[in-house]
Amino acid sequence: MKTATFVILTILGRGAAAQTPGDGPRFTSDGRLEKPENYREWIWLSSGLGMSYGPISEGMSNQDPPFDNVFVNPAAYRHFLRTGTWPDKTIFVLEVRSSVGKGSINQGGHFQGELVAVEAEVKDESRPGKWVFFGFNSGSSPAKPIPPAATCYSCHAQHGAVDNTFVQFYPTLLGVAKAKGTLKTPLGIAGTSRN
């Protein structure tokens, strides 16, 4: 009886491991990505100021360069800490915000302002290329995949430090990738650009 129970629990455990983690991407029946409303409760990886890597930042003023904040779902983050790799169903959210130089008591520098855009990158082993990008225009409507011809695909494939991702800009994970031996070489991190 104990053996049968063990076998059943093992089979159930394998099935659970194959499912999308509770904090992984959610899709509509037509393949659109649902915007994860609680992404700001996920793991914050890094923020950048005025980094140029695509159409959103190109329209912003250099005087008040945009901020970007990168978040990843907690299950994928924990997996990365253990292995230095991103599991299937990893989802990154890139939040772009305006920067403000003058306001309240601020006399110098910049602070984050209004939300400009939200984008996502999802690792999906079932799709060609295994990584898919999504752009949420406004509100929280589900997003269609960005077409594979868009520059974000080739840029991430060429410049991603680990797999398809810009770990070179996530200081808390760069050391993990180095220690686990998953960092692409040669990367030239010191001179690496984000685009």
Buried (B, 14 or more C-beta within 10 A) or exposed (E): EEEEEEEEEEEEEEEEEEEBBEBBBEBEEEEBBBBBEEBEEBBBBBBBEBBBBBEBBEEBEEEBBBBBBBBBBBBBBEBBEEEBBBBBBBBBBBBBBBBBBEEEEEEEEBEBBEEBBBBBBBBBEEEEEBBBBBBBEEEEEBBBBBEEEBEBBEBBEEBBBBBBBBBBBBEEBBEBBBEBEBBBEEBEEEEEEBE
